[in-house]
Amino acid sequence: MTSPHPLSEITRMLSLTPIFQGLQDSDLIDLAKAMREQHFEKGSPIFLQGDPVERVNILIRGCLRVFKEGSRGNKQITLHLEKPYRAVALVAVFLDHPVYPASCEAIEDSTVLVMDRKAFMEMVTHNAVLAQSVIRYQARKQGELMHLLDRLFFREVGSRVAETLLTLQEELGNGFVLPTNGMLAAQLGTVPELISRKLGEFYRQGLIHLEGRKVWVLKKEDLQELAVE
């Protein structure tokens, strides 16, 4: 198990988390003191859809998948992947009846900083800078949800795959490691076979280069045209 980080390191990691940027050092230290670390192995649930929201979750290591399950539990849609220095499902903290509207699992060994929900709400109430950051976060998440709905219901699979490749290339640089086809399919609202087919088409057209799960974008402008179709 990973050793707990010292207070100074937790404070530094919180300063890298967008929702906490702009806070004074004293505020970050207070937050860090209220946090505790939890470690999750790959495949472990962080929380489940319908669970009561009792804490704030800040990812500091690894990668998490937030997903929605159908009413019969036989279908999943990946809403987004969370990377380090991100608040996870923070919107649920502020619901009138706070329960998680989606589930979350670790897709890599991950470390999460957790803080009691009521303690966090108290800090938001008394810190104007933090309150403004929370409002910006909520607005950004709403925009992301609208974009997700547009992508799932109004765009072809090829457009969704092209956009995902461009996003990963921008975030990670060329030679990035692509998630599994199953994970991409869940994220893009399709099936693994179509993901494989589209990647093969892009490869044969010379838009990308593939080596196993590693991808290099070769013709960015052509992919951009496909992404907006």
C-alpha positions in Angstrom: 0.0 0.0 0.0 1.2 3.5 -0.8 2.4 5.5 2.2 0.3 8.5 3.2 1.5 11.8 1.7 2.7 14.5 4.2 0.5 17.5 4.7 2.7 19.8 2.6 2.4 17.4 -0.4 -1.4 17.1 0.0 -1.6 20.9 0.1 0.4 21.1 -3.1 -1.8 18.6 -4.9 -4.9 20.5 -3.8 -3.4 23.6 -5.3 -3.2 21.8 -8.7 -6.9 20.9 -8.5 -8.8 23.4 -10.7 -11.6 23.8 -8.2 -9.2 24.9 -5.5 -7.0 27.2 -7.6 -7.2 30.8 -6.3 -7.5 29.8 -2.7 -5.1 31.2 -0.2 -2.4 28.9 1.3 -4.1 29.0 4.6 -7.4 27.7 3.1 -5.5 25.0 1.2 -3.8 23.9 4.5 -7.2 23.8 6.2 -8.6 21.6 3.4 -5.5 19.3 3.5 -6.0 18.8 7.2 -9.6 17.7 6.7 -8.6 15.2 4.0 -7.7 11.6 4.3 -6.3 9.2 1.7 -8.0 6.1 0.4 -6.4 3.6 -2.0 -8.4 1.6 -4.5 -7.1 -1.3 -6.6 -7.9 -1.5 -10.3 -11.6 -2.6 -10.7 -12.6 -1.5 -7.2 -15.8 0.6 -6.9 -15.4 4.1 -5.5 -19.1 4.6 -5.1 -22.3 3.1 -6.6 -25.3 4.7 -8.3 -27.9 5.4 -5.6 -25.4 5.5 -2.7 -25.8 8.4 -0.2 -23.2 11.1 -0.8 -21.2 11.4 2.5 -17.9 12.8 1.2 -16.0 14.8 -1.4 -13.6 12.8 -3.6 -10.4 14.3 -5.1 -8.4 12.0 -7.3 -4.6 12.4 -6.9 -3.3 9.2 -8.6 -4.6 6.8 -11.2 -7.8 7.0 -13.3 -11.5 6.6 -12.5 -14.4 5.8 -14.7 -17.8 7.4 -14.0 -20.6 5.5 -15.6 -24.4 5.2 -15.7 -26.2 1.9 -15.5 -29.6 1.1 -17.1 -32.6 0.3 -15.0 -32.1 -3.4 -15.5 -28.3 -3.3 -14.9 -27.5 -4.8 -18.3 -26.1 -1.7 -20.0 -23.6 1.0 -19.1 -22.7 4.3 -20.6 -19.4 5.8 -19.6 -20.0 9.5 -18.8 -16.3 10.5 -18.4 -12.9 9.4 -17.2 -11.4 11.3 -14.3 -7.7 11.9 -14.2 -5.5 13.2 -11.2 -6.3 16.5 -9.6 -10.0 16.4 -10.4 -13.0 16.5 -8.1 -15.2 13.4 -8.7 -19.0 13.7 -8.9 -18.9 17.0 -6.9 -22.3 18.0 -8.3 -23.9 15.3 -6.2 -22.7 16.9 -3.0 -25.1 19.8 -3.5 -28.2 17.9 -4.3 -31.3 18.3 -2.1 -31.3 14.6 -1.5 -27.6 13.8 -2.0 -27.3 10.4 -3.7 -24.9 9.5 -6.5 -26.6 9.6 -9.9 -23.9 7.4 -11.4 -21.3 4.9 -10.3 -17.5 5.2 -10.3 -14.7 2.6 -10.4 -11.0 2.6 -10.5 -9.6 1.5 -13.9 -6.1 1.8 -12.6 -4.7 1.5 -9.0 -5.8 4.9 -7.7 -5.5 7.2 -4.6 -8.4 9.5 -3.6 -8.4 12.3 -1.0 -11.8 12.2 0.8 -13.4 14.8 3.0 -16.6 14.8 5.0 -19.5 16.3 2.9 -20.8 18.4 5.8 -17.4 19.8 6.6 -16.9 20.7 2.9 -20.3 22.4 2.7 -19.4 24.5 5.8 -16.2 25.7 4.1 -18.0 26.6 0.9 -20.6 28.6 2.9 -17.8 30.7 4.5 -15.3 31.1 1.7 -16.5 33.2 -1.3 -13.5 32.2 -3.5 -14.3 28.5 -3.0 -18.0 29.1 -3.6 -17.3 30.9 -6.9 -15.0 28.0 -7.9 -17.8 25.5 -7.2 -20.2 27.5 -9.3 -17.8 27.5 -12.2 -17.3 23.7 -11.8 -21.0 23.1 -11.9 -21.4 25.2 -15.0 -18.6 23.4 -16.7 -20.0 20.0 -15.9 -23.4 21.0 -17.3 -21.7 22.0 -20.5 -19.9 18.7 -20.6 -23.2 16.9 -20.1 -24.8 18.8 -23.0 -21.8 17.9 -25.2 -22.1 14.3 -24.2 -25.7 14.2 -25.2 -25.0 15.8 -28.5 -22.2 13.3 -29.2 -24.3 10.2 -28.3 -27.5 11.1 -30.0 -26.6 13.4 -33.0 -23.2 12.2 -34.3 -22.1 9.2 -36.1 -19.7 6.7 -34.5 -16.8 7.8 -36.7 -17.3 11.4 -35.6 -17.2 10.3 -31.9 -14.1 8.2 -32.4 -12.3 11.0 -34.3 -13.1 13.5 -31.5 -11.9 11.1 -28.8 -8.6 10.5 -30.6 -8.0 14.3 -31.0 -8.8 14.9 -27.3 -6.4 12.2 -26.1 -3.7 13.5 -28.5 -4.1 17.0 -27.1 -4.0 15.8 -23.5 -1.3 13.2 -23.8 0.7 13.9 -27.0 1.3 11.5 -29.9 2.0 7.9 -28.9 -0.8 7.9 -26.3 -2.2 4.6 -25.1 -5.7 4.1 -26.2 -8.3 2.6 -23.7 -9.7 -0.8 -24.6 -12.3 -1.0 -27.3 -14.8 -2.1 -24.8 -14.1 1.0 -22.6 -14.3 3.3 -25.6 -17.5 1.7 -26.7 -19.1 2.3 -23.3 -17.9 5.9 -23.4 -19.2 6.6 -26.9 -22.5 4.7 -26.7 -21.7 2.0 -29.2 -20.2 -1.5 -29.4 -16.5 -2.6 -29.5 -16.8 -4.0 -33.0 -17.6 -0.6 -34.4 -14.7 1.0 -32.5 -12.3 -1.6 -34.0 -13.8 -1.0 -37.5 -13.4 2.8 -37.3 -9.8 2.6 -36.0 -9.0 0.3 -38.8 -10.5 2.7 -41.3 -8.6 5.6 -39.9 -5.4 3.5 -40.1 -5.9 2.5 -43.7 -6.7 6.1 -44.7 -3.4 7.2 -43.2 -5.1 9.4 -40.6 -3.4 7.6 -37.6 -0.6 5.2 -37.0 -1.2 2.2 -34.6 1.2 0.1 -32.7 -0.8 -2.2 -30.4 -2.8 0.2 -28.3 -0.5 3.2 -29.0 -1.8 5.8 -31.4 -0.1 8.6 -33.4 -2.3 11.2 -35.1 -0.9 11.8 -38.6 -3.5 14.0 -40.2 -5.1 16.2 -37.5 -7.0 18.4 -39.8 -8.7 15.5 -41.5 -9.7 14.1 -38.2 -11.0 17.5 -37.1 -13.3 17.5 -40.2 -14.6 14.1 -39.3 -15.2 15.1 -35.7 -17.6 17.8 -36.6 -19.7 15.8 -39.0 
